[in-house]
Amino acid sequence: MLADAIRPHLSDSCTIDVLFPQGVDPHSYRPVPSDVQRLQRADAIVFNGLHLEANMESMFDFLSTQKPCISIAQFVPKSKLIPLDEHVYDPHIWFDILLFGQAGKQLADSLAKALNPALASPNTRFIDSLIQLDLFLRQSWAKRSKPDKSICSVHDAFSYYCRAYQLTQMSLQGVSTTAEFGVYEVDAMVEFLVKNNIRVAYTEVHSMAKTMKAVQLGCRQRGHAISIGPPLLTDAPAPGNNPGNHWPGMVLENSRILLTPIPYD
């Protein structure tokens, strides 16, 4: 997502080497020796921040004494971040299209300033396309009734998306896919689905589908039928040539899934 957000604002002479393998979950990724070598060879390092790459923070701190190491989160006003605790914020900022897009432009400008001003390549058309996409999604969600303006999924990744389009989010896990959950969280989601007459719950690409089967069974026991929707993209774009294999395309693909009516039994 980060590479896709800054690439339009940098010249073709700038090579962007994406460290994480395609489709990997950054919450749980642990660097291997070849990653360290690639980071050492780089002229600069950019990352999301907000503890998304928790297993690599000490490495970034060390390398920052040798080269520019810049997080995109530092270009997001603190007032726009969603707090989780006193000093902890939700890292899934890429689901706010305009917020992430503007921060990506500022990050690219900062990167060019630190390395070589000639690397900067202003691209107003890209920002304009993000504005149009955001407007399209606002208009699409505004047409939905209240029960159809909720996202029930496995982990808490959609707070920025829900804030942007005035939706409600319910999840089993916290913001990290490594967080644990149990019977209490399943029961809470069942209660939420039944109480709000919500008929679809979604799995995620990096989650186990059987988790939502327990939610579906709990709803059925209370006389409330739900369907399990297609898996949503959360912490990485889709692999290969699948729809949503880039940012902001992954946001658009999720929106297509969420806005498509799904029959329930």
MARPADO-299796 format. One record per atom (N, C-alpha, C, O): residue in one letter; y, x, z. Coordinates in steps of 0.1 Angstrom, whole numbers, padded with zeros to 4 digits, always signed. Atoms other than C-alpha are relative to their C-alpha. Example, Ala and Ser with C-alpha at 12.3 -4.5 7.8 and 13.67 -1.06 7.14 Angstrom:
A-0012+0009+0000A-0045+0123+0078A+0012+0009+0000A+0012+0019+0007S-0011-0009+0000S-0011+0137+0071S+0011-0008+0008S+0022-0003+0009
***
This chain:
M-0012+0008+0000M+0000+0000+0000M+0013+0009+0000M+0022+0006-0007L-0012-0009-0001L+0024+0028+0009L+0003+0007-0013L+0014+0008-0017A-0002-0007+0013A+0018+0047-0024A+0006-0010-0010A+0015-0006-0017D-0005+0010+0010D+0024+0015-0044D+0015-0004+0003D+0022-0007-0006A-0014+0003-0004A+0057+0009-0024A+0010+0010-0004A+0022+0007-0006I-0009-0011+0003I+0072+0043-0031I+0000+0005-0014I+0009+0011-0019R+0002-0006+0013R+0058+0052-0065R+0011-0005-0010R+0016+0003-0018P-0010+0005+0010P+0083+0030-0085P+0013+0007+0001P+0021+0007-0008H-0013-0006-0003H+0112+0049-0069H+0000+0015-0002H+0010+0022+0002L+0001-0014+0002L+0100+0084-0077L-0003+0004-0015L-0010-0004-0021S+0002-0004+0014S+0099+0103-0110S-0015+0003-0002S-0022+0006+0007D+0014-0003+0004D+0066+0110-0129D-0004+0014+0004D-0016+0017+0005S+0003-0013-0004S+0069+0146-0118S-0005+0001+0014S-0010+0012+0018C+0005+0000-0014C+0060+0136-0083C-0014-0005+0001C-0017-0016-0003T+0014+0004-0002T+0023+0135-0076T-0003-0005+0013T+0000+0001+0024I+0003+0006-0012I+0012+0111-0050I-0016+0000+0002I-0023-0006-0006D+0014-0001-0003D-0022+0119-0035D-0004-0009+0012D+0000-0007+0023V+0003+0010-0010V-0036+0089-0016V-0012+0006+0008V-0023+0008+0003L+0010-0007-0008L-0056+0103+0013L-0012-0009+0003L-0024-0005+0001F+0011+0008-0004F-0077+0073+0024F-0008-0004-0013F-0002-0008-0023P+0009+0005+0011P-0107+0064+0001P+0004-0015-0003P+0008-0022+0006Q-0004+0014+0004Q-0101+0031-0018Q-0008-0010+0009Q-0020-0010+0010G+0006+0011-0008G-0107+0000+0004G-0004+0004+0014G-0010-0004+0021V+0003-0004-0014V-0110+0020+0037V+0009-0007+0010V+0020-0011+0007D-0007+0006-0011D-0099+0004+0070D+0007+0012+0008D+0001+0020+0014P-0007-0011-0007P-0071+0027+0084P-0001+0000+0015P+0001+0010+0021H+0001+0001-0015H-0076+0014+0120H-0011+0010+0005H-0009+0016+0015S+0011-0008-0005S-0109+0032+0123S-0003+0013-0008S-0012+0020-0004Y+0003-0012+0008Y-0107+0060+0097Y+0002+0013+0008Y+0012+0014+0015R-0001-0013-0006R-0113+0095+0110R+0000+0010-0011R-0008+0010-0020P-0001-0010+0011P-0102+0125+0089P-0012+0009+0000P-0017+0012+0011V+0010-0010+0002V-0127+0149+0075V+0006+0013-0003V+0018+0013-0006P-0007-0013+0003P-0121+0186+0069P+0007+0001-0013P+0018+0007-0014S-0007-0001+0013S-0112+0181+0033S+0013-0008+0001S+0023-0004-0007D-0012+0007-0002D-0085+0157+0045D+0011+0009+0005D+0022+0010+0001V-0009-0010-0006V-0069+0184+0066V+0005+0010-0011V+0016+0013-0011Q-0004-0010+0011Q-0069+0208+0036Q+0010-0007-0009Q+0020-0001-0013R-0009+0008+0009R-0052+0181+0014R+0014-0001+0007R+0024+0000+0000L-0012+0002-0008L-0026+0175+0041L+0008+0013+0001L+0020+0014+0000Q-0007-0013-0001Q-0019+0212+0044Q+0006+0005-0013Q+0016+0012-0013R-0005-0003+0013R-0015+0216+0007R+0012-0008-0005R+0020-0004-0013A-0011+0009+0004A+0010+0187+0004A+0014+0006+0003A+0015+0013+0013D-0014-0004-0003D+0047+0193+0002D+0006-0009+0010D+0015-0005+0017A-0005+0009-0010A+0053+0163+0023A-0011-0010+0003A-0020-0012-0005I+0010+0010-0004I+0033+0136+0041I+0008-0013+0004I+0018-0013+0011V-0005+0013-0003V+0041+0099+0043V-0011-0009+0006V-0022-0008+0001F+0011+0008-0006F+0023+0074+0065F+0007-0013+0005F+0019-0014+0005N-0005+0012-0005N+0027+0039+0079N+0007+0001+0013N+0018-0004+0014G-0005-0001-0013G+0032+0046+0115G-0003-0012+0008G-0012-0020+0004L+0003+0011-0009L+0032+0021+0144L-0014+0000+0005L-0020-0011+0007H+0014-0002-0004H-0002+0035+0154H-0010-0005-0009H-0022-0007-0005L+0010+0005+0009L-0019+0022+0123L-0010+0012-0002L-0023+0009-0002E+0009-0011+0002E-0033+0057+0117E-0003+0008+0013E+0000+0019+0015A+0000-0005-0014A-0041+0062+0154A-0008+0013+0001A-0005+0021+0009N+0008-0011-0001N-0068+0088+0148N+0006+0013-0007N+0000+0023-0007M-0006-0011+0007M-0044+0110+0128M+0014+0004+0006M+0020+0013+0000E-0014-0002-0005E-0012+0109+0149E+0002+0015+0005E+0013+0020+0002S-0002-0014-0005S-0017+0143+0166S+0001+0010-0012S+0008+0020-0011M-0001-0008+0012M-0023+0159+0132M+0013-0001-0007M+0019+0009-0011F-0013+0002+0006F+0009+0144+0118F+0010+0007+0008F+0020+0013+0003D-0010-0007-0009D+0028+0157+0149D+0000+0015-0003D+0010+0021-0003F+0001-0014+0002F+0015+0192+0143F+0006+0004-0014F+0013+0014-0015L-0005-0003+0014L+0022+0192+0105L+0015-0002-0002L+0021+0004-0011S-0015+0003+0001S+0057+0178+0111S+0008+0013+0003S+0020+0013+0000T-0008-0012-0003T+0067+0213+0123T+0000+0009-0012T+0007+0019-0013Q+0001-0008+0012Q+0058+0227+0088Q+0006-0006-0012Q+0009+0001-0021K-0005+0007+0013K+0069+0200+0063K+0005-0014+0004K+0002-0018+0015P-0004+0013-0003P+0085+0166+0061P-0013-0009+0002P-0021-0010-0006C+0010+0011-0003C+0062+0139+0077C+0008-0012+0004C+0014-0013+0015I-0009+0011-0001I+0078+0106+0073I-0008-0013+0001I-0016-0016-0008S+0006+0013-0001S+0067+0071+0084S+0009-0010-0006S+0021-0010-0005I-0007+0011+0006I+0077+0040+0065I+0006-0009+0010I+0016-0015+0008A-0005+0009-0011A+0081+0022+0098A+0014+0003+0005A+0021-0005+0010Q-0014-0004-0005Q+0112+0042+0107Q+0011-0006-0008Q+0023-0005-0004F-0010+0006+0008F+0130+0025+0079F+0000-0016+0001F+0008-0023-0006V-0001+0014-0003V+0123-0010+0093V+0008-0002+0013V+0004+0004+0023P-0008+0003-0012P+0149-0022+0118P-0009-0005+0011P-0017-0013+0009K+0008+0004-0011K+0134-0025+0152K+0000-0015+0003K-0010-0021+0007S-0001+0014-0001S+0147-0061+0153S-0009-0008-0009S-0012-0020-0007K+0008+0007+0010K+0125-0069+0123K-0015+0002+0003K-0024-0004-0003L+0014-0003-0004L+0093-0055+0139L-0005-0011+0010L+0003-0017+0017I+0005+0010-0009I+0070-0079+0157I-0007+0007+0012I-0016+0015+0011P+0005-0008-0012P+0064-0066+0193P-0013-0006+0005P-0016-0018+0005L+0012+0003-0006L+0030-0066+0209L+0000+0002+0015L-0006-0004+0023D-0002-0004-0014D+0040-0050+0241D+0014+0007+0001D+0022+0006-0009E-0013-0006-0002E+0071-0032+0255E+0003+0011-0010E+0015+0011-0015H-0002-0011+0009H+0067-0002+0233H-0010+0000-0012H-0011+0011-0019V+0011+0000+0010V+0040-0013+0208V+0004-0012-0010V+0008-0022-0006Y-0003+0010+0010Y+0046-0032+0175Y-0011-0001-0010Y-0019+0008-0012D+0010+0004+0010D+0024-0049+0149D+0002+0010-0012D+0013+0010-0017P-0002-0009+0011P+0018-0023+0122P-0001-0006-0014P+0001+0001-0024H+0003+0005+0013H+0010-0047+0093H+0012-0005-0007H+0013-0016-0012I-0013+0003+0006I+0045-0046+0079I-0001-0003-0015I+0009-0009-0021W+0001+0003+0015W+0033-0047+0042W-0002-0014-0003W-0001-0018-0015F+0001+0014+0003F+0027-0084+0045F+0013-0007+0000F+0014-0019-0003D-0014+0006+0003D+0065-0090+0046D+0004+0008-0012D+0009+0019-0012I-0002-0007+0013I+0071-0082+0009I+0014+0006+0000I+0015+0018-0005L-0014-0006+0001L+0109-0077+0011L+0002+0011+0010L+0008+0021+0007L-0002-0010-0011L+0108-0058+0044L-0007+0013-0004L-0001+0024-0003F+0008-0012+0004F+0081-0034+0031F+0006+0007-0012F+0007+0019-0014G-0005-0005+0012G+0096-0031-0003G+0013+0008+0002G+0015+0018-0004Q-0013-0007-0002Q+0131-0022+0009Q-0002+0013+0008Q+0004+0023+0005A+0003-0012-0007A+0116+0003+0034A-0006+0010-0009A-0004+0022-0007G+0006-0009+0010G+0096+0018+0006G+0010+0007-0008G+0009+0019-0011K-0011-0006+0008K+0127+0024-0014K+0008+0011+0008K+0011+0022+0003Q-0006-0010-0009Q+0144+0041+0016Q-0008+0012+0002Q-0003+0023+0003L+0009-0011-0002L+0114+0062+0022L+0000+0009-0012L+0000+0022-0011A+0000-0008+0012A+0113+0074-0014A+0013+0008-0002A+0013+0019-0005D-0013-0007+0001D+0150+0082-0013D+0000+0012+0010D+0005+0023+0007S+0001-0011-0011S+0144+0102+0020S-0009+0011-0005S-0006+0023-0002L+0009-0010+0005L+0115+0120+0004L+0006+0009-0010L+0005+0021-0010A-0007-0007+0010A+0135+0130-0026A+0011+0009+0005A+0013+0020+0001K-0011-0008-0006K+0164+0142-0005K-0006+0012+0007K+0000+0023+0007A+0006-0011-0007A+0140+0163+0016A-0006+0011-0009A-0007+0023-0006L+0007-0009+0009L+0122+0179-0014L+0008+0004-0011L+0010+0016-0014N-0007-0003+0012N+0142+0177-0045N+0007-0013-0005N+0000-0023-0009P-0007+0012+0004P+0169+0151-0054P-0004-0005-0014P-0002-0017-0017A+0004+0004+0013A+0156+0151-0090A-0012-0009+0000A-0015-0015-0010L+0012+0008-0001L+0125+0133-0078L+0004-0015+0001L-0005-0024-0002A-0004+0014-0001A+0145+0101-0072A+0001-0007-0013A+0007-0001-0023S+0000+0008+0012S+0141+0074-0098S+0003-0014+0003S-0006-0022+0005P-0004+0013-0004P+0161+0043-0089P-0007-0011-0009P-0007-0010-0022N+0008+0010+0007N+0141+0012-0099N+0004-0014+0005N-0003-0019+0014T-0004+0013-0004T+0160-0021-0094T-0009-0011-0004T-0010-0021+0002R+0009+0010+0005R+0135-0040-0115R-0012-0003+0010R-0016-0014+0011F+0012+0002-0009F+0107-0034-0090F+0005-0008+0012F-0002-0017+0016I-0006+0008-0011I+0129-0047-0061I+0002-0014-0004I-0001-0024+0003D-0002+0014+0005D+0138-0077-0082D-0013-0008-0001D-0013-0020+0001S+0013+0006+0001S+0102-0084-0089S-0006-0005+0014S-0012-0015+0015L+0004+0003-0014L+0095-0084-0051L+0008-0012+0005L+0003-0021+0011I-0008+0011-0004I+0124-0108-0046I-0005-0013-0006I-0006-0024+0000Q+0006+0012+0007Q+0109-0132-0072Q-0013-0004+0006Q-0015-0016+0007L+0013+0003-0006L+0075-0130-0057L+0002-0007+0014L-0005-0017+0017D-0002+0006-0013D+0088-0137-0022D+0006-0015-0002D+0002-0023+0006L-0006+0013+0002L+0108-0167-0036L-0011-0010-0004L-0012-0021+0000F+0011+0008+0005F+0077-0180-0054F-0009-0005+0012F-0013-0016+0013L+0009+0003-0012L+0056-0178-0021L+0008-0010+0009L+0001-0019+0015R-0008+0009-0009R+0084-0195-0001R-0001-0014-0005R-0003-0024+0002Q+0000+0013+0006Q+0085-0224-0025Q-0014-0006+0000Q-0015-0018+0003S+0014+0005+0000S+0047-0227-0027S-0004-0004+0014S-0010-0015+0016W+0004+0004-0013W+0043-0228+0011W+0008-0012+0005W+0003-0019+0014A-0009+0011-0005A+0072-0252+0016A-0006-0013-0004A-0003-0024+0002K+0006+0012+0005K+0051-0278-0003K-0012-0005+0009K-0017-0016+0007R+0012+0003-0008R+0022-0277+0022R+0003-0008+0012R+0014-0006+0018S-0001+0008-0013S+0017-0301+0051S-0003+0009+0011S-0009+0020+0009K+0001-0009-0011K+0016-0287+0086K-0015+0004+0003K-0016+0016+0005P+0014-0005-0002P-0023-0286+0090P-0004+0011-0010P-0013+0019-0008D+0004-0009+0010D-0024-0266+0058D+0009+0012+0000D+0010+0020-0010K-0009-0012-0001K+0002-0240+0070K-0004+0008+0012K+0004+0013+0020S+0006-0008-0010S-0021-0221+0093S-0010+0010-0006S-0016+0007-0016I+0009-0010+0005I-0041-0189+0088I-0009+0003+0012I-0005+0009+0022C+0010-0003-0011C-0073-0186+0110C-0009+0010-0006C-0016+0008-0016S+0008-0011+0006S-0090-0153+0104S-0005+0009+0011S-0003+0006+0023V+0007-0008-0010V-0108-0125+0122V+0010+0009+0008V+0009+0008+0020H-0009-0008-0008H-0080-0101+0132H+0014-0002-0003H+0018-0008-0014D-0014+0004+0000D-0043-0104+0138D+0008+0008-0009D+0016+0016-0005A-0007-0008+0011A-0030-0090+0105A+0011-0007-0007A+0018-0001-0014F-0009+0008+0009F-0008-0118+0092F+0012-0005+0007F+0019-0014+0002S-0012+0004-0007S+0020-0121+0117S+0013+0001-0008S+0021-0008-0008Y-0012-0001+0008Y+0046-0108+0093Y+0000-0010-0012Y+0011-0015-0015Y+0002+0010+0011Y+0033-0130+0065Y+0004-0014+0005Y+0011-0022-0001C-0002+0013-0006C+0033-0160+0088C+0015-0002+0004C+0020-0013+0002R-0014+0001-0003R+0068-0153+0100R+0009-0002-0012R+0018-0010-0012A-0007+0002+0013A+0081-0150+0064A+0000-0014-0005A+0009-0019-0011Y+0002+0013+0007Y+0067-0183+0053Y-0002-0011+0010Y-0007-0022+0006Q+0000+0010-0011Q+0068-0202+0086Q-0014-0007+0001Q-0016-0019+0000L+0014+0004-0002L+0030-0204+0091L-0004+0003+0015L+0003+0010+0022T+0006-0002-0013T+0009-0204+0122T-0013+0009-0002T-0020+0007-0011Q+0012-0009+0001Q-0017-0176+0128Q-0009-0002+0012Q-0004-0003+0024M+0010+0000-0011M-0049-0177+0149M-0011+0010-0004M-0016+0009-0015S+0010-0010+0003S-0073-0148+0151S-0009+0002+0012S-0006-0002+0023L+0010-0003-0011L-0103-0136+0171L+0003+0013+0006L+0002+0015+0018Q-0003-0014-0005Q-0093-0099+0174Q+0015+0001+0001Q+0023-0007-0003G-0014-0003+0000G-0060-0083+0181G+0004+0007-0013G-0002+0004-0023V-0005-0006+0012V-0041-0062+0156V-0009+0010-0006V-0008+0014-0018S+0009-0010+0005S-0068-0036+0153S-0014-0006-0002S-0019-0014+0006T+0014+0005+0003T-0102-0042+0137T-0010+0007+0010T-0022+0003+0010T+0009-0006-0010T-0116-0020+0165T+0000-0007+0013T-0008-0004+0023A-0001+0008-0012A-0106-0045+0192A-0013-0009+0002A-0018-0013-0008E+0011+0008-0003E-0134-0064+0209E+0004-0014+0002E+0015-0017+0007F-0002+0014-0003F-0138-0101+0212F-0013-0006+0003F-0024-0001+0000G+0013+0006-0005G-0164-0125+0226G+0001-0015+0000G+0008-0021-0008V+0002+0015+0000V-0173-0161+0235V+0014-0007+0003V+0016-0017-0003Y-0013+0006-0003Y-0138-0168+0249Y+0009-0002-0012Y+0014-0012-0014E-0009+0000+0012E-0120-0159+0217E-0006-0010-0010E+0002-0017-0017V+0006+0010+0009V-0145-0179+0196V+0003-0014+0004V+0007-0023-0004D-0003+0014-0006D-0141-0210+0219D+0015-0003-0003D+0018-0015-0006A-0014+0003+0002A-0103-0206+0216A+0003-0004-0014A+0012-0012-0017M-0002+0003+0014M-0104-0206+0178M-0006-0014-0003M+0001-0021-0010V+0006+0013+0002V-0127-0236+0178V+0009-0011+0005V+0012-0021-0002E-0009+0009-0006E-0103-0254+0201E+0013-0002-0009E+0017-0013-0011F-0011+0000+0009F-0074-0245+0178F-0002-0008-0013F+0006-0016-0017L+0003+0007+0013L-0091-0257+0146L-0002-0015+0002L+0003-0023-0006V+0002+0014-0003V-0102-0290+0162V+0013-0007+0003V+0016-0018-0003K-0012+0006-0005K-0069-0297+0179K+0010-0002-0011K+0017-0012-0012N-0010+0000+0011N-0048-0290+0147N-0006-0005-0013N+0001-0005-0023N+0007+0006+0012N-0073-0306+0123N+0000+0010-0012N+0003+0006-0023I+0000-0011+0010I-0076-0273+0104I-0014+0001-0006I-0024+0001+0002R+0013+0001+0006R-0105-0273+0079R-0006+0013-0006R-0017+0013-0011V+0005-0012+0006V-0108-0237+0068V+0003+0012+0009V+0014+0013+0014A-0002-0013-0006A-0112-0203+0085A-0005+0011-0009A-0014+0009-0017Y+0002-0010+0010Y-0112-0171+0067Y-0006+0013+0006Y-0003+0017+0017T+0005-0013-0003T-0132-0139+0069T+0009+0010-0006T+0019+0007-0013E-0008-0011+0006E-0117-0105+0059E-0009+0010-0006E-0021+0011-0002V+0008-0010+0007V-0129-0077+0037V-0007+0009+0010V-0018+0014+0007H+0005-0010-0009H-0134-0054+0067H-0007-0007+0012H-0009+0000+0022S+0006+0007-0012S-0150-0080+0090S-0014-0005-0004S-0018-0006-0015M+0014+0006+0002M-0185-0095+0095M+0001-0015-0002M+0007-0021+0007A-0001+0014+0003A-0188-0129+0080A-0008-0009+0011A-0004-0020+0013K+0007+0007-0009K-0213-0139+0107K+0008-0005+0012K+0005-0014+0019T-0009+0004-0011T-0185-0140+0132T+0006-0014-0002T+0006-0022+0008M-0006+0013+0003M-0169-0170+0115M-0011-0011+0000M-0008-0023+0001K+0011+0010+0000K-0204-0187+0113K-0001-0006+0014K-0004-0017+0016A+0000+0005-0013A-0202-0189+0151A+0011-0010+0003A+0009-0020+0010V-0011+0009-0001V-0168-0206+0149V-0003-0013-0008V-0001-0024-0003Q+0004+0012+0008Q-0181-0230+0122Q-0010-0008+0008Q-0009-0020+0008L+0010+0007-0008L-0211-0239+0144L+0007-0007+0012L+0004-0018+0015G-0007+0006-0012G-0188-0245+0174G+0008-0012-0004G+0009-0022+0003C-0008+0011+0005C-0166-0268+0153C-0010-0012-0003C-0007-0023+0000R+0009+0011+0004R-0196-0287+0140R-0006-0007+0012R-0008-0019+0012Q+0005+0006-0013Q-0209-0293+0176Q+0011-0009+0006Q+0007-0018+0014R-0011+0009-0005R-0175-0310+0183R+0003-0010-0011R+0014-0017-0010G-0002+0011+0011G-0178-0332+0151G+0011+0004-0009G+0017-0005-0015H-0011-0005+0008H-0152-0311+0132H-0006+0009-0011H-0009+0021-0008A+0005-0008+0011A-0164-0298+0098A+0010+0010-0005A+0022+0006-0008I-0009-0010+0006I-0148-0266+0085I-0008+0008-0010I-0020+0009-0010S+0006-0009+0009S-0155-0243+0056S+0005+0014+0003S+0015+0016+0010I-0004-0014-0002I-0154-0205+0056I+0005+0004-0014I-0002+0005-0023G-0006-0004+0013G-0130-0193+0029G-0003+0014-0004G-0010+0021+0003P+0003-0014+0005P-0132-0162+0008P+0006+0010+0008P+0016+0008+0015P-0006-0010-0009P-0125-0129+0025P+0014+0004-0005P+0017+0005-0017L-0013-0004+0003L-0089-0119+0027L+0002+0015+0001L-0006+0022+0008L-0004-0014+0000L-0074-0085+0021L+0010+0002+0012L+0020-0004+0012T-0009-0002-0012T-0058-0071+0053T+0005+0014+0000T+0017+0016-0001D-0004-0014-0003D-0057-0033+0058D-0001+0009-0012D+0002+0021-0011A+0000-0008+0012A-0062-0021+0023A-0001-0009-0012A-0006-0020-0011P+0002+0007+0012P-0060-0033-0013P-0015-0001-0004P-0023+0006+0002A+0014+0001+0005A-0092-0044-0031A-0004+0012-0008A+0004+0018-0014P+0004-0011+0008P-0113-0017-0046P-0002-0003-0014P-0003-0015-0018G+0003+0001+0014G-0119-0011-0083G+0010-0008-0007G+0022-0008-0005N-0008+0009+0008N-0106-0036-0108N+0002-0014+0005N+0006-0023-0002N-0001+0013-0006N-0107-0065-0085N+0014-0005+0002N+0023+0004+0003P-0014+0005-0003P-0076-0088-0081P+0004+0005+0014P-0003+0006+0023G-0005-0005-0013G-0054-0075-0054G-0003+0015+0003G-0003+0019+0014N+0003-0014-0002N-0062-0038-0060N+0012+0009+0001N+0011+0021-0001H-0012-0007-0002H-0026-0028-0054H+0009-0008+0009H+0007-0020+0011W-0011+0007-0007W+0005-0037-0033W+0011-0002-0010W+0015+0008-0017P+0001+0012-0008P+0021-0062-0036P-0011-0010-0005P-0012-0021+0000G+0010+0009+0006G-0008-0077-0057G-0010-0005+0011G-0015-0017+0009M+0009+0005-0011M-0030-0079-0025M+0006-0012+0007M-0001-0021+0012V-0007+0011-0007V-0004-0102-0009V-0001-0012-0009V-0003-0023-0004L+0001+0012+0009L-0004-0124-0040L-0014-0005-0001L-0016-0017-0002E+0014+0005+0000E-0042-0125-0041E-0003-0008+0012E-0010-0018+0011N+0002+0007-0012N-0043-0135-0005N+0006-0014+0000N+0000-0024+0004S-0008+0013+0001S-0017-0162-0012S-0008-0010-0009S-0008-0022-0006R+0008+0009+0009R-0038-0175-0041R-0012-0006+0007R-0014-0018+0006I+0011+0005-0008I-0068-0178-0018I+0004-0011+0010I-0002-0021+0011L-0004+0009-0011L-0049-0194+0010L+0006-0013-0005L+0005-0024+0001L-0007+0012+0005L-0030-0219-0012L-0010-0008-0009L-0006-0019-0013T+0010+0007+0008T-0062-0230-0031T-0008-0009+0009T-0014-0004+0018P+0008+0009-0008P-0077-0261-0016P-0015+0003+0000P-0020+0006-0010I+0014-0003-0001I-0112-0256-0003I-0007-0012+0006I-0004-0016+0017P+0007+0012-0006P-0136-0286+0002P-0008+0004+0012P-0013+0015+0013Y+0008-0002-0012Y-0154-0289+0035Y-0011-0010+0001Y-0010-0021-0004D+0012+0008-0002D-0187-0304+0045D+0003-0010+0011D-0006-0019+0014
***
